Amino acid sequence: MTKQTTISIITPAYNHGQFIAKCITSVRSQTYTDWEQIIVDDASSDDTYKIAASFAKLDKRIKVIKHATNWGIDRLADNYNQALKKARGKYVAILESDDYWPDDKLAKQVVSFNDKRVALSFGNCILVNKSGYPIKLFTYNENHNRLNNWPVGSILRLFYNLRFAIIPVTVIIKKSVLLKIGGFKKDTIYPFTDIPTFLRVAIEGRFAFVNEVLGYYRKQQKSYWFDFASKTSAMGREELLTTLENFLKVNKNNQYIKKLYKDRKKLVQGQIGFLRIKKIMKPISLFVNNVAFRGNINVMTLVFLYQYACYKAKKFLK
C-alpha cells in the first residue's frame, strides 16, 4: 500500500462546547487516516477545551493549544498561524470547531494534489443550522476552468462578483505555498482569514475544484460572521470589496494581476447595484438568517431537500 501523505487540520475554537465533539468525530471517522488535528482554543469560557482535551487523550493525532486570554476576531489569522507553525503535514485543511466533514472528504480531495501545479483544493458544501439541519446546498455554476484558476490568477475575477465564495470547510492548501506567502492573511477592514488568504494563494498556483460535498458549514447567530455582518451596512460585502481593492493595489505589478488591475473600476461598477440591494434588504436578510439558523426543521430545510435531490439527480444522469 502506498504511504499516505500527512494532512494537518487547523481548527480554531471558541465557545463551541456543544459542537466540537461532532467536529472532532468527523475527523476521526475519515477513511483517510494520515492526519493530525491542531485545535486552538481561544480561551473559551465553556467546556470547549475540556472536550477537545478528552479527545486528545484518546487519539495522539489530536493536539490542543489553549490561550490564557482571548485573542478575539481581530487576531484570527494569528490563531491559524500559531497552528501552522506546529503543522507537520504537507497539506493544510481548514475545519472550524462548529463545522464537520463527510467521512470520505480527505480521501476524495487529497488526490487533487497529484497535479503538482495545484496550490489549493475546494468543493461544494452543505450549510446547516444550529441543530445540524441542512438549509442550503452551496455549489457552483461557473466553468470549471475558471474554478480551477487556470490560467493562474483568473479566479480573482470571480471574487469581484460579491456573491462568489470559497467556503473554508472545503479547503485544503499546500503548506509550502502558505509558508511562501507568510501564512494566513487578513485585511484591516475584513477580519476573517479566508478571502485574504485565498486571494494571495490564487497567484501562486492552480486551484482544483472537486464537484463533491466536502463539508458541512454551520450557520448560527452566535458567530463571528453573523456579528460582523449585522454591524455592517451591506452584510459585509462593502468590506469584502475593499479587501479586493487593497489586494490588487498591493500586488498590481504581479504578472497575473496587471490586466485585472486595469479593469478593476469596471468590475467595481458592476457591483454597485448589488450593494445597493444588499443595504435595502439587510433587515429582511437578517430576519431570514435568524429563521434559518434556528434549531428546528423549517421551510429552509424542505427547500434544501428539493435542491439536493435535483443536484444528485443531475450528477447521476451525467
VMD Tcl script that draws the C-alpha trace (Angstrom):
set ca {
  {0.00 0.00 0.00}
  {1.28 3.45 -0.93}
  {2.17 5.52 2.12}
  {-0.28 8.34 2.73}
  {0.82 11.97 2.98}
  {0.07 13.71 6.27}
  {-2.64 16.37 6.23}
  {-2.63 18.93 9.04}
  {-6.10 20.11 10.06}
  {-6.32 23.54 11.69}
  {-9.31 24.00 13.99}
  {-9.78 27.38 15.69}
  {-12.24 27.07 18.58}
  {-14.13 29.46 20.82}
  {-17.14 28.56 22.98}
  {-18.20 25.69 20.75}
  {-18.65 23.13 23.50}
  {-21.94 21.93 22.04}
  {-20.44 21.41 18.57}
  {-16.77 20.44 18.88}
  {-17.35 16.75 19.60}
  {-19.17 16.43 16.26}
  {-16.32 18.28 14.57}
  {-13.59 16.05 16.01}
  {-15.57 12.84 15.49}
  {-15.96 13.70 11.79}
  {-12.17 13.89 11.54}
  {-11.60 10.64 13.41}
  {-14.10 8.97 11.06}
  {-12.13 9.84 7.93}
  {-11.32 6.94 5.62}
  {-8.01 8.73 5.00}
  {-6.11 8.16 8.23}
  {-2.80 10.04 7.99}
  {-3.82 13.35 9.53}
  {-3.23 15.49 12.56}
  {-5.74 17.93 14.03}
  {-4.40 21.03 15.74}
  {-7.11 22.69 17.83}
  {-6.52 26.24 19.05}
  {-8.88 27.07 21.90}
  {-9.11 30.86 22.22}
  {-9.72 30.93 25.99}
  {-13.26 29.56 25.78}
  {-15.48 30.15 28.81}
  {-17.47 26.94 28.25}
  {-16.30 23.29 28.09}
  {-14.74 23.52 24.61}
  {-11.19 22.92 25.87}
  {-12.25 20.12 28.23}
  {-13.96 18.23 25.40}
  {-11.08 18.77 22.97}
  {-8.54 17.65 25.58}
  {-10.54 14.48 26.27}
  {-10.31 13.56 22.57}
  {-6.58 14.32 22.57}
  {-6.14 11.72 25.32}
  {-7.88 9.14 23.16}
  {-6.11 9.94 19.89}
  {-2.47 11.06 19.64}
  {-3.17 12.64 16.25}
  {-5.10 15.40 18.05}
  {-3.21 18.30 19.63}
  {-4.79 21.12 21.64}
  {-3.41 24.63 22.23}
  {-5.12 26.70 24.90}
  {-4.86 30.50 25.13}
  {-4.68 32.09 28.57}
  {-6.61 35.12 27.28}
  {-9.00 35.57 24.37}
  {-7.30 36.83 21.18}
  {-10.63 37.57 19.51}
  {-11.68 38.03 15.92}
  {-9.04 40.67 15.17}
  {-6.31 38.07 15.77}
  {-7.99 35.21 13.95}
  {-5.11 34.99 11.46}
  {-2.72 34.69 14.40}
  {-4.72 31.69 15.64}
  {-4.32 29.98 12.28}
  {-0.64 30.83 12.01}
  {0.05 29.57 15.53}
  {-1.29 26.19 14.42}
  {0.51 26.42 11.07}
  {3.86 26.68 12.87}
  {3.16 23.33 14.55}
  {1.80 21.64 11.43}
  {3.92 18.77 10.15}
  {1.72 17.82 7.19}
  {2.37 18.51 3.54}
  {-1.15 19.90 3.17}
  {-3.28 22.07 5.46}
  {-7.04 21.64 5.79}
  {-9.39 24.15 7.44}
  {-12.09 22.96 9.84}
  {-13.61 25.40 12.32}
  {-14.88 23.83 15.52}
  {-18.61 24.11 14.79}
  {-18.27 22.60 11.30}
  {-17.78 18.97 10.28}
  {-16.92 16.71 7.33}
  {-18.30 13.70 5.45}
  {-16.24 10.56 6.14}
  {-14.60 10.48 2.70}
  {-13.71 14.19 2.47}
  {-9.93 13.85 2.76}
  {-9.74 10.75 0.57}
  {-11.69 12.41 -2.24}
  {-9.74 15.64 -2.05}
  {-6.10 14.78 -1.44}
  {-5.79 13.33 -4.96}
  {-6.18 16.90 -6.27}
  {-2.54 17.44 -5.38}
  {-1.31 14.68 -7.66}
  {-1.09 17.60 -10.06}
  {1.96 19.41 -8.67}
  {0.70 22.72 -10.05}
  {-2.28 22.74 -7.67}
  {-1.96 25.06 -4.66}
  {-5.50 24.83 -3.28}
  {-8.38 22.39 -3.49}
  {-12.04 23.11 -2.67}
  {-15.55 21.91 -3.41}
  {-19.23 22.05 -2.60}
  {-20.69 22.13 0.89}
  {-23.96 21.93 2.79}
  {-24.97 24.77 5.09}
  {-26.61 23.52 8.29}
  {-28.25 25.36 11.16}
  {-27.53 25.22 14.89}
  {-29.06 21.76 15.26}
  {-27.44 20.37 12.13}
  {-30.49 20.56 9.88}
  {-29.45 21.31 6.27}
  {-30.63 24.68 4.96}
  {-28.73 25.15 1.70}
  {-26.58 23.33 -0.81}
  {-23.66 25.57 -1.76}
  {-22.36 24.63 -5.20}
  {-21.11 26.34 -8.36}
  {-22.34 27.05 -11.88}
  {-19.10 28.52 -13.20}
  {-16.97 26.91 -15.90}
  {-14.53 24.50 -14.27}
  {-11.50 26.14 -15.89}
  {-12.41 29.35 -14.06}
  {-12.91 27.49 -10.78}
  {-9.59 25.72 -11.29}
  {-7.83 29.09 -11.55}
  {-6.44 28.37 -14.97}
  {-4.71 30.44 -16.19}
  {-3.26 31.17 -12.77}
  {-4.87 34.26 -11.26}
  {-8.04 34.06 -13.38}
  {-10.24 33.12 -10.41}
  {-9.62 36.59 -8.98}
  {-12.22 37.94 -11.39}
  {-14.82 35.64 -9.86}
  {-14.22 37.18 -6.43}
  {-15.30 40.53 -7.88}
  {-18.75 39.01 -8.15}
  {-19.55 39.55 -4.47}
  {-21.90 36.56 -4.50}
  {-18.96 34.22 -5.18}
  {-17.22 32.48 -2.29}
  {-14.99 29.56 -1.47}
  {-16.20 28.00 1.78}
  {-13.27 27.29 4.16}
  {-14.65 23.96 5.45}
  {-13.99 22.53 1.96}
  {-10.47 23.91 1.55}
  {-7.07 22.20 1.60}
  {-3.94 24.25 0.81}
  {-0.41 23.10 0.06}
  {1.63 24.02 3.14}
  {4.68 25.08 1.13}
  {2.51 27.73 -0.55}
  {1.21 29.00 2.79}
  {4.75 29.30 4.09}
  {5.87 31.07 0.91}
  {3.21 33.78 1.31}
  {3.91 34.22 5.03}
  {0.97 32.23 6.39}
  {-2.72 33.05 6.66}
  {-3.68 36.62 5.79}
  {-6.13 39.27 6.96}
  {-7.13 42.76 5.90}
  {-7.52 45.75 8.20}
  {-11.21 46.15 7.30}
  {-12.12 42.46 6.90}
  {-11.14 40.40 9.96}
  {-11.53 36.91 8.51}
  {-8.66 34.92 7.03}
  {-10.45 33.12 4.22}
  {-10.71 35.63 1.35}
  {-7.39 37.46 2.02}
  {-5.57 34.11 2.10}
  {-7.32 32.63 -0.95}
  {-6.59 35.77 -2.99}
  {-2.89 35.51 -2.22}
  {-2.77 31.77 -2.94}
  {-4.52 32.42 -6.27}
  {-1.38 33.96 -7.74}
  {0.81 31.05 -6.63}
  {-0.75 28.13 -8.48}
  {-3.79 26.38 -9.85}
  {-6.88 25.53 -7.81}
  {-8.66 22.18 -8.05}
  {-12.44 22.21 -7.85}
  {-13.85 18.88 -6.65}
  {-17.51 18.56 -7.59}
  {-18.48 16.76 -4.38}
  {-19.86 17.78 -1.00}
  {-16.71 18.22 1.08}
  {-18.00 19.79 4.27}
  {-20.87 20.94 6.46}
  {-20.78 24.64 7.32}
  {-22.80 25.56 10.40}
  {-24.59 28.91 10.31}
  {-25.69 30.25 13.68}
  {-26.43 33.55 15.37}
  {-23.62 33.31 17.92}
  {-20.77 33.50 15.44}
  {-18.10 35.98 14.43}
  {-19.55 36.11 10.91}
  {-23.11 36.90 11.96}
  {-21.95 39.55 14.41}
  {-19.76 41.18 11.73}
  {-22.46 41.05 9.04}
  {-25.06 42.52 11.39}
  {-22.90 45.54 12.14}
  {-22.10 46.38 8.51}
  {-24.37 48.22 6.09}
  {-24.32 45.64 3.27}
  {-23.82 42.41 5.24}
  {-20.02 42.65 4.89}
  {-19.96 42.96 1.10}
  {-18.55 46.52 1.03}
  {-15.72 45.45 3.33}
  {-15.07 42.45 1.10}
  {-14.88 44.71 -1.96}
  {-12.41 46.98 -0.16}
  {-10.32 43.91 0.69}
  {-10.20 43.00 -3.01}
  {-9.20 46.54 -3.93}
  {-6.47 46.60 -1.29}
  {-5.12 43.27 -2.54}
  {-4.94 44.47 -6.14}
  {-3.18 47.70 -5.19}
  {-0.51 45.89 -3.20}
  {0.06 43.34 -5.99}
  {-0.64 45.49 -9.07}
  {2.74 44.70 -10.62}
  {2.25 40.94 -10.37}
  {2.13 39.32 -13.82}
  {-1.26 37.74 -13.11}
  {-2.85 40.93 -11.79}
  {-1.77 43.68 -14.20}
  {-4.73 43.24 -16.56}
  {-7.20 42.80 -13.70}
  {-5.90 45.95 -12.04}
  {-6.64 47.93 -15.19}
  {-10.18 46.52 -15.30}
  {-10.97 46.98 -11.60}
  {-13.07 50.15 -11.95}
  {-15.41 48.44 -14.38}
  {-15.65 45.41 -12.10}
  {-16.44 47.59 -9.08}
  {-19.05 49.50 -11.08}
  {-20.73 46.21 -11.87}
  {-21.34 45.56 -8.16}
  {-22.86 48.93 -7.20}
  {-26.41 47.78 -7.88}
  {-25.90 44.60 -5.88}
  {-24.51 46.55 -2.90}
  {-27.46 48.92 -3.02}
  {-29.87 45.99 -2.91}
  {-27.96 44.37 -0.01}
  {-28.31 47.58 2.00}
  {-32.03 47.85 1.33}
  {-32.63 44.16 2.01}
  {-30.46 43.93 5.12}
  {-33.38 43.82 7.62}
  {-35.04 41.04 5.61}
  {-31.73 39.18 5.23}
  {-31.19 39.27 8.98}
  {-34.73 38.02 9.57}
  {-34.35 35.15 7.08}
  {-31.00 34.20 8.56}
  {-32.49 34.21 12.05}
  {-35.24 31.85 10.92}
  {-32.83 29.59 9.06}
  {-30.33 29.44 11.93}
  {-32.90 28.21 14.47}
  {-32.64 24.70 15.78}
  {-35.87 23.20 14.46}
  {-36.55 21.88 10.98}
  {-38.10 24.64 8.88}
  {-39.01 25.68 5.34}
  {-35.31 26.23 4.53}
  {-34.66 22.55 5.21}
  {-37.52 21.48 2.94}
  {-36.18 23.73 0.17}
  {-32.74 22.19 0.68}
  {-34.08 18.65 0.34}
  {-35.58 19.51 -3.04}
  {-32.40 21.31 -4.13}
  {-30.18 18.41 -3.04}
  {-32.37 15.83 -4.79}
  {-32.01 17.81 -8.04}
  {-28.25 18.05 -7.53}
  {-27.88 14.29 -7.02}
  {-30.13 13.51 -9.98}
  {-28.10 15.80 -12.24}
  {-24.83 14.08 -11.19}
  {-26.39 10.64 -11.69}
  {-27.61 11.48 -15.21}
  {-24.22 12.74 -16.39}
}
mol new
graphics top color blue
foreach p $ca { graphics top sphere $p radius 0.5 }
foreach p [lrange $ca 0 end-1] q [lrange $ca 1 end] { graphics top cylinder $p $q radius 0.2 }
display resetview
